[in-house]
Amino acid sequence: MGTGRALIASGSETGLDAVAGFVKQCGCQDVSVVASGDQARRMLQQDSFDLLIIHTPLKDELGTALALQMSESTSAGIILICRTDMAEVMSSRTVDRGVFVVTKPLNKSMFHQAIRQGLAVRRRLQGMKQENARLQKKLEELRYVSRAKCLLIERETMTELQAHRHIEKLAMDTRRTRKEVALELIAAYDSAQDAIS
């Protein structure tokens, strides 16, 4: 399963070694442990983890608020471990955010499944984040290219197709990206406009 990183937030020492050991067996070789929600938040702001396991209750809070907040601000897979009598309530509050609820005493097979699903969620979110960054970069390039084409149409009386081909040819001939060519054209026309003014 790889060498992932896990953060365990647990208000109790009972069974903590067993949980940490099992998490390591499941592929997270780097396991950090904190006792409170506040400590967990600080660590998650400073560092990135593949998995967040919240063994409720924590020293300063129950743990549900931490799970909900971290589901919004990190791409870590999140598992909440709670008493059986609280599982239904916690699950109803967190299920829409992709938080897995596991009851104690821990069933190794269920816990293993939750860890695998948590890590799968992490990989999926990371993939979506990378795709989003790629699309943002593409969108930014399109904005600059569109602006440069408008300037070529307006100032050089080119058609849209001619402006498009001009930018493409400049990019190919100079072995630069269309964005770099577009930025250069925009800067040239802006400085020409400033000289006129």
C-alpha positions, 0 to 999 in steps of 0.5 A: 500500500505504500509508505503513507503518513498518518496522524492519530488524534486520541484523547486516550492512551488505551489501545493507542499502540495497537491502533498505531501498529495496525495503521503501520501494518496497513502501509502508513509507516510514518505515524504521529500521535497527538492528544487534542483537536488543537494539536491536530489542527496545528500539525495539519496546518504545518504538514500534510498527511495521507490519513487522519484518525480521530479516536474520540473523545479528544482531550479538548473536544469530542472530535466531530468538529475536527473531522468536519473542519479537516474534511474541508481543508485537507485531502487526507482520508479521515476515520473517526473511531467512537463508541458504538452508541455514538456511531449513528449520530457521528455517522449522520453528521460526517458521512456527507463529508467522506468521513469513515466512522468505525466503532470500538472495540475495533474490528480489525477487518472493518478498520483495515477496510476503513484505512484502505478507503481513507487512503483511496479517498486521499488518492482521488482527492489528490488526483482531482486537485492536480487536475484542477491545477492543470485546468486553472493553468490552461484557463489562464493561458486561454485568457492571455491568448484571447487578450493577445488575439483581441489586440491583434484583431484591433491593432493589426486588423487581423481576423480571429483565425489570422491572430490565432495562427500568428500566435501559434506560429510565433510560439512554434518558431521561438519554442515558447508556450502560447502564454509566453508569446501572448504575454509578450504581445500584450506587453508590447501593445501596452507599452506602445499605448503608454508611449502614445498617452 
